[in-house]
Amino acid sequence: MRKKLIKKLIKKLRKEIIDIWLMIGVSFFSTAVQASSTAMLQLKHYENYPYKTQQLIEQALHLSNQNLTYLYGSADPKKGGMDCSGTIYHLLKNSHIKDVPRQANDIYRWVWQKGHFVAVNSDQFSSFEFSKLKPGYLLFWSGTYNTTHTPPISHVMLYLGHDYHNHPIMFGSSYGRSYLGKPISGVGLYDFKLPSRNSKARFLGYGCIPSFSCEKEKNTT
């Protein structure tokens, strides 16, 4: 009789534990979905984005909700973080783009050779050089840190578009940058800002993703 009572209590306890975990899971999922939806609603004309671009941004937002750190050399979220090129590599591979390279300089070369790259010399968004920039395009920098890569690309991000305050937003992994004016680090959303003229860093340009968002245009140098 005592054994049956103990078994009954254990069964009840297990059910209560499972119910608690389910509640936590539903709460976390709802929070993640709400955060993703809020971020999407903050993008101007998001409803007019190409469907493939919307899917790519949704995957980016999902990664943004995982509290991943900036981890140099990592392209695997299971390690708890990723670096800039690792984040873009992981995102595009998960979008079934098979030939995307791993390193930032190779991603730049890949976009330039197989897609359409637009070089930028201006440090002002009002420049005509940004007239072809679209959500879902990749952004490239040099000089954000010392590198021996050829070409010397040191940073890559994904452009998401403008929010309702007309601020340009991007996705990727970084440290020492900001989102909505607040310093943050890790895998997430960031303000897309151009380096000042006195900075060692330089924004080189942008390009569509080969076999994904590219139009039939010739490379611009």
C-alpha contacts under 8 A as a table, 3 or more apart, distances in Angstrom:
res1	aa1	res2	aa2	distance
1	M	4	K	5.23
1	M	5	L	6.34
2	R	5	L	5.11
2	R	6	I	6.26
3	K	6	I	5.11
3	K	7	K	6.18
4	K	7	K	5.10
4	K	8	K	6.09
5	L	8	K	5.05
5	L	9	L	6.20
6	I	9	L	5.09
6	I	10	I	6.15
7	K	10	I	5.08
7	K	11	K	6.12
8	K	11	K	5.16
8	K	12	K	6.22
9	L	12	K	5.09
9	L	13	L	6.07
10	I	13	L	5.01
10	I	14	R	6.11
11	K	14	R	5.17
11	K	15	K	6.30
12	K	15	K	5.15
12	K	16	E	6.29
13	L	16	E	5.10
13	L	17	I	6.23
14	R	17	I	5.09
14	R	18	I	6.18
15	K	18	I	5.13
15	K	19	D	6.14
16	E	19	D	5.05
16	E	20	I	6.21
17	I	20	I	5.11
17	I	21	W	6.31
18	I	21	W	5.15
18	I	22	L	6.12
19	D	22	L	5.07
19	D	23	M	6.19
20	I	23	M	5.10
20	I	24	I	6.27
21	W	24	I	5.00
21	W	25	G	6.05
22	L	25	G	4.98
22	L	26	V	6.08
23	M	26	V	5.21
23	M	27	S	6.04
24	I	27	S	5.08
24	I	28	F	6.09
25	G	28	F	5.15
25	G	29	F	6.05
26	V	29	F	5.08
26	V	30	S	6.01
27	S	30	S	5.18
27	S	31	T	6.16
28	F	31	T	5.09
28	F	32	A	6.15
29	F	32	A	5.10
29	F	33	V	6.10
30	S	33	V	5.12
30	S	34	Q	5.97
31	T	34	Q	5.04
31	T	35	A	6.09
32	A	35	A	5.12
32	A	36	S	6.13
32	A	62	H	7.56
32	A	65	N	6.20
33	V	36	S	5.06
33	V	37	S	5.97
34	Q	37	S	5.08
34	Q	38	T	6.03
35	A	38	T	5.13
35	A	39	A	6.25
35	A	65	N	7.66
36	S	39	A	5.16
36	S	40	M	6.24
36	S	58	E	7.24
36	S	61	L	5.66
36	S	62	H	6.94
36	S	65	N	7.79
37	S	40	M	5.08
37	S	41	L	6.09
38	T	41	L	5.10
38	T	42	Q	6.27
39	A	42	Q	5.15
39	A	43	L	6.91
39	A	61	L	7.70
40	M	43	L	5.47
40	M	46	Y	6.79
41	L	44	K	7.48
41	L	46	Y	7.18
42	Q	163	D	5.00
42	Q	164	Y	5.84
43	L	46	Y	5.51
43	L	160	L	7.71
43	L	161	G	6.35
43	L	162	H	5.60
43	L	163	D	4.26
43	L	164	Y	6.30
44	K	161	G	7.23
44	K	162	H	5.77
44	K	163	D	5.31
44	K	164	Y	5.57
44	K	166	N	7.91
45	H	48	N	5.40
45	H	49	Y	6.97
46	Y	49	Y	5.29
46	Y	54	Q	7.61
49	Y	53	T	6.31
49	Y	54	Q	6.22
49	Y	135	P	7.63
50	P	53	T	5.27
50	P	54	Q	6.37
51	Y	54	Q	5.05
51	Y	55	Q	6.30
52	K	55	Q	5.11
52	K	56	L	6.26
52	K	212	F	7.94
53	T	56	L	5.02
53	T	57	I	6.19
53	T	135	P	7.21
53	T	136	G	5.68
53	T	213	S	7.68
54	Q	57	I	5.14
54	Q	58	E	6.12
55	Q	58	E	5.06
55	Q	59	Q	6.32
56	L	59	Q	5.22
56	L	60	A	6.29
56	L	91	L	7.69
56	L	95	S	6.97
56	L	136	G	7.44
57	I	60	A	4.85
57	I	61	L	6.11
57	I	136	G	7.52
57	I	160	L	7.08
58	E	61	L	5.03
58	E	62	H	6.19
59	Q	62	H	4.99
59	Q	63	L	6.41
59	Q	91	L	7.11
60	A	63	L	5.20
60	A	64	S	6.25
60	A	91	L	6.84
60	A	171	F	6.93
60	A	188	G	7.80
61	L	64	S	4.80
61	L	65	N	6.42
61	L	188	G	7.39
61	L	189	L	7.95
62	H	65	N	5.33
62	H	66	Q	6.99
63	L	66	Q	5.45
63	L	67	N	7.98
63	L	68	L	7.67
63	L	187	V	7.01
63	L	188	G	7.12
64	S	67	N	6.66
64	S	68	L	7.39
64	S	187	V	5.70
64	S	188	G	4.23
64	S	189	L	6.85
65	N	188	G	7.57
67	N	80	G	7.99
67	N	186	G	7.51
67	N	187	V	7.22
68	L	77	P	6.92
68	L	80	G	5.33
68	L	81	G	4.47
68	L	82	M	7.15
68	L	186	G	5.69
68	L	187	V	5.39
69	T	80	G	6.33
69	T	81	G	4.28
69	T	82	M	6.61
69	T	173	S	7.86
69	T	185	S	6.80
69	T	186	G	3.92
69	T	187	V	6.00
70	Y	81	G	5.31
70	Y	82	M	5.29
70	Y	83	D	5.34
70	Y	84	C	7.79
70	Y	173	S	5.93
70	Y	174	S	5.95
70	Y	175	Y	6.72
70	Y	185	S	6.60
70	Y	186	G	4.16
70	Y	187	V	6.38
71	L	74	S	5.79
71	L	80	G	7.77
71	L	81	G	4.88
71	L	82	M	4.56
71	L	83	D	5.11
71	L	186	G	7.82
72	Y	82	M	6.37
72	Y	83	D	4.83
73	G	82	M	7.04
73	G	83	D	6.16
73	G	86	G	7.19
74	S	77	P	7.85
74	S	79	K	7.36
74	S	81	G	6.75
74	S	82	M	4.55
74	S	83	D	5.82
74	S	86	G	5.82
75	A	81	G	7.85
75	A	82	M	5.15
75	A	83	D	6.78
75	A	85	S	7.64
75	A	86	G	3.85
75	A	87	T	5.85
75	A	89	Y	6.91
75	A	90	H	5.96
76	D	79	K	5.81
76	D	80	G	7.76
76	D	81	G	7.07
76	D	82	M	6.29
76	D	86	G	7.38
76	D	87	T	7.96
76	D	90	H	7.04
77	P	80	G	5.36
77	P	81	G	5.38
77	P	82	M	6.29
78	K	81	G	7.42
79	K	82	M	7.73
81	G	186	G	7.06
81	G	187	V	7.18
82	M	86	G	5.63
82	M	87	T	5.67
82	M	173	S	6.79
82	M	186	G	7.66
82	M	187	V	7.04
83	D	86	G	5.09
83	D	87	T	5.99
83	D	173	S	5.61
83	D	174	S	6.97
84	C	87	T	5.30
84	C	88	I	6.55
84	C	104	A	7.79
84	C	155	H	6.37
84	C	156	V	6.05
84	C	157	M	6.91
84	C	172	G	5.80
84	C	173	S	4.50
84	C	174	S	6.19
85	S	88	I	5.15
85	S	89	Y	5.92
85	S	102	R	6.43
85	S	103	Q	5.65
85	S	104	A	5.09
85	S	155	H	7.10
85	S	156	V	6.05
85	S	157	M	7.85
86	G	89	Y	4.98
86	G	90	H	5.98
86	G	102	R	6.40
86	G	103	Q	7.35
87	T	90	H	5.19
87	T	91	L	6.08
87	T	172	G	6.15
87	T	173	S	6.38
87	T	187	V	7.39
88	I	91	L	5.06
88	I	92	L	6.08
88	I	156	V	7.54
88	I	157	M	6.97
88	I	158	L	7.39
88	I	172	G	6.73
89	Y	92	L	5.38
89	Y	93	K	6.00
89	Y	100	V	6.53
89	Y	101	P	6.81
89	Y	102	R	5.61
90	H	93	K	5.21
90	H	94	N	6.11
91	L	94	N	5.27
91	L	95	S	6.45
92	L	95	S	4.86
92	L	96	H	6.65
92	L	97	I	5.62
92	L	100	V	7.02
93	K	96	H	5.15
93	K	97	I	5.13
93	K	98	K	6.04
93	K	100	V	6.95
94	N	97	I	7.33
97	I	100	V	6.23
97	I	211	S	7.44
97	I	212	F	7.51
100	V	107	I	6.76
100	V	110	W	7.51
101	P	104	A	7.97
101	P	106	D	5.81
101	P	107	I	5.41
101	P	110	W	7.39
102	R	106	D	6.99
102	R	107	I	6.92
103	Q	106	D	5.27
103	Q	107	I	6.16
104	A	107	I	5.04
104	A	108	Y	6.19
104	A	153	I	6.04
104	A	154	S	6.42
104	A	155	H	6.27
104	A	156	V	6.08
105	N	108	Y	5.07
105	N	109	R	6.29
105	N	149	H	6.51
105	N	150	T	6.57
105	N	151	P	5.79
105	N	152	P	6.54
105	N	153	I	4.77
105	N	154	S	7.11
106	D	109	R	4.96
106	D	110	W	5.97
107	I	110	W	4.95
107	I	111	V	6.17
108	Y	111	V	5.22
108	Y	112	W	6.14
108	Y	140	F	7.15
108	Y	153	I	7.33
109	R	112	W	5.03
109	R	113	Q	5.97
109	R	151	P	7.95
110	W	113	Q	5.29
110	W	114	K	5.71
110	W	115	G	7.26
110	W	210	P	7.74
111	V	114	K	5.45
111	V	115	G	4.72
111	V	116	H	6.28
111	V	117	F	6.34
111	V	207	G	6.23
111	V	208	C	6.87
111	V	209	I	6.37
111	V	210	P	6.24
112	W	115	G	5.69
112	W	116	H	5.79
112	W	117	F	5.06
112	W	207	G	7.42
112	W	219	N	6.69
113	Q	116	H	7.54
113	Q	219	N	7.75
114	K	210	P	5.79
115	G	207	G	7.00
115	G	208	C	6.08
115	G	209	I	6.35
115	G	210	P	4.73
115	G	211	S	7.79
115	G	214	C	5.95
115	G	217	E	7.99
115	G	219	N	7.34
116	H	207	G	5.37
116	H	208	C	5.86
116	H	210	P	7.94
116	H	214	C	6.75
116	H	215	E	7.79
116	H	217	E	6.29
116	H	218	K	6.27
116	H	219	N	4.83
116	H	220	T	7.08
117	F	205	G	7.11
117	F	206	Y	5.75
117	F	207	G	4.23
117	F	208	C	7.02
117	F	219	N	5.53
117	F	220	T	5.91
117	F	221	T	7.37
118	V	129	E	7.49
118	V	132	K	7.93
118	V	205	G	5.55
118	V	206	Y	5.46
118	V	207	G	5.99
118	V	219	N	7.13
118	V	220	T	5.27
118	V	221	T	6.48
119	A	129	E	7.48
119	A	204	L	5.83
119	A	205	G	4.41
119	A	206	Y	6.77
119	A	220	T	6.75
119	A	221	T	5.66
120	V	129	E	5.83
120	V	130	F	7.56
120	V	203	F	7.09
120	V	204	L	5.48
120	V	205	G	4.74
120	V	206	Y	7.87
121	N	129	E	7.88
121	N	203	F	7.83
121	N	204	L	7.04
121	N	205	G	8.00
122	S	125	F	7.75
122	S	127	S	6.48
122	S	129	E	7.47
123	D	194	L	5.93
123	D	195	P	6.94
123	D	196	S	6.91
123	D	197	R	7.20
124	Q	127	S	5.73
124	Q	194	L	7.38
125	F	130	F	6.40
126	S	130	F	7.33
127	S	130	F	6.00
127	S	131	S	7.60
128	F	131	S	5.20
129	E	132	K	7.25
130	F	133	L	5.36
133	L	137	Y	6.92
133	L	206	Y	7.07
133	L	207	G	7.69
134	K	137	Y	5.83
134	K	159	Y	7.37
134	K	160	L	7.97
134	K	161	G	7.00
135	P	159	Y	5.33
135	P	160	L	4.67
135	P	161	G	4.98
136	G	158	L	6.21
136	G	159	Y	5.55
136	G	160	L	5.98
136	G	208	C	7.16
136	G	209	I	7.65
136	G	213	S	7.21
137	Y	158	L	5.95
137	Y	159	Y	5.46
137	Y	160	L	7.89
137	Y	206	Y	6.54
137	Y	207	G	5.44
137	Y	208	C	4.60
137	Y	209	I	6.29
137	Y	213	S	7.60
138	L	156	V	6.78
138	L	157	M	5.73
138	L	158	L	4.69
138	L	159	Y	6.04
138	L	206	Y	5.44
138	L	207	G	5.40
138	L	208	C	6.25
138	L	209	I	6.91
139	L	156	V	5.44
139	L	157	M	5.08
139	L	158	L	6.03
139	L	159	Y	6.60
139	L	204	L	7.99
139	L	205	G	6.13
139	L	206	Y	4.51
139	L	207	G	6.88
140	F	153	I	6.93
140	F	154	S	7.81
140	F	155	H	5.80
140	F	156	V	4.72
140	F	157	M	6.79
140	F	203	F	6.17
140	F	204	L	5.68
140	F	205	G	5.69
140	F	206	Y	6.07
141	W	144	T	6.97
141	W	153	I	5.90
141	W	154	S	5.93
141	W	155	H	5.02
141	W	156	V	6.48
141	W	201	A	6.89
141	W	202	R	5.56
141	W	203	F	4.44
141	W	204	L	5.35
141	W	205	G	7.43
142	S	145	Y	7.71
142	S	152	P	5.99
142	S	153	I	4.64
142	S	154	S	4.89
142	S	155	H	6.49
142	S	201	A	5.70
142	S	202	R	5.32
142	S	203	F	6.56
142	S	204	L	6.88
143	G	146	N	6.30
143	G	147	T	7.87
143	G	152	P	7.63
143	G	153	I	7.48
143	G	154	S	6.25
143	G	200	K	5.54
143	G	201	A	4.08
143	G	202	R	6.09
144	T	154	S	5.91
144	T	155	H	6.79
144	T	200	K	7.01
144	T	201	A	4.79
144	T	202	R	7.57
145	Y	154	S	6.38
145	Y	201	A	7.81
146	N	154	S	7.69
147	T	152	P	6.29
147	T	153	I	7.79
147	T	154	S	6.69
148	T	152	P	6.54
149	H	152	P	4.84
149	H	153	I	6.79
150	T	153	I	7.35
153	I	156	V	7.97
156	V	172	G	7.53
157	M	170	M	6.48
157	M	171	F	5.78
157	M	172	G	5.03
157	M	173	S	7.62
158	L	170	M	5.43
158	L	171	F	5.03
158	L	172	G	6.33
159	Y	168	P	7.99
159	Y	169	I	6.43
159	Y	170	M	4.37
159	Y	171	F	6.43
159	Y	192	F	7.90
160	L	168	P	7.56
160	L	169	I	5.52
160	L	170	M	5.05
160	L	171	F	6.83
161	G	168	P	5.62
161	G	169	I	5.66
161	G	170	M	7.23
162	H	165	H	7.58
162	H	166	N	5.10
162	H	167	H	5.16
162	H	168	P	4.30
162	H	169	I	5.85
163	D	166	N	5.11
163	D	167	H	5.43
163	D	168	P	6.54
163	D	169	I	6.99
164	Y	167	H	7.37
167	H	191	D	7.28
167	H	192	F	7.78
168	P	191	D	6.26
168	P	192	F	5.27
168	P	193	K	7.73
169	I	189	L	6.90
169	I	190	Y	5.81
169	I	191	D	4.89
169	I	192	F	5.12
170	M	189	L	5.79
170	M	190	Y	5.27
170	M	191	D	6.23
170	M	192	F	5.61
171	F	187	V	7.69
171	F	188	G	5.74
171	F	189	L	4.58
171	F	190	Y	5.97
172	G	187	V	5.57
172	G	188	G	5.75
172	G	189	L	6.67
172	G	190	Y	7.59
173	S	185	S	7.22
173	S	186	G	5.13
173	S	187	V	4.15
173	S	188	G	6.27
174	S	177	R	6.71
174	S	185	S	5.51
174	S	186	G	5.45
174	S	187	V	6.78
175	Y	184	I	6.62
175	Y	185	S	4.14
175	Y	186	G	6.19
176	G	183	P	6.55
176	G	184	I	6.68
176	G	185	S	6.32
177	R	183	P	5.69
177	R	184	I	6.04
177	R	185	S	6.71
177	R	190	Y	7.01
177	R	191	D	7.71
178	S	181	G	5.43
178	S	182	K	5.01
178	S	183	P	4.16
178	S	184	I	5.28
178	S	185	S	7.73
178	S	190	Y	5.64
178	S	191	D	5.88
179	Y	182	K	5.34
179	Y	183	P	6.57
179	Y	184	I	6.70
179	Y	189	L	6.35
179	Y	190	Y	4.38
179	Y	191	D	4.89
180	L	190	Y	7.50
180	L	191	D	6.33
181	G	191	D	7.42
185	S	188	G	7.77
194	L	202	R	7.84
194	L	203	F	6.45
195	P	199	S	6.02
195	P	201	A	6.16
195	P	202	R	6.04
195	P	203	F	6.72
196	S	199	S	5.30
199	S	202	R	7.28
208	C	212	F	7.82
208	C	213	S	5.57
208	C	214	C	4.98
208	C	215	E	7.96
209	I	212	F	5.41
209	I	213	S	5.24
209	I	214	C	5.83
210	P	213	S	6.52
210	P	214	C	5.68
211	S	214	C	6.48
214	C	217	E	7.87
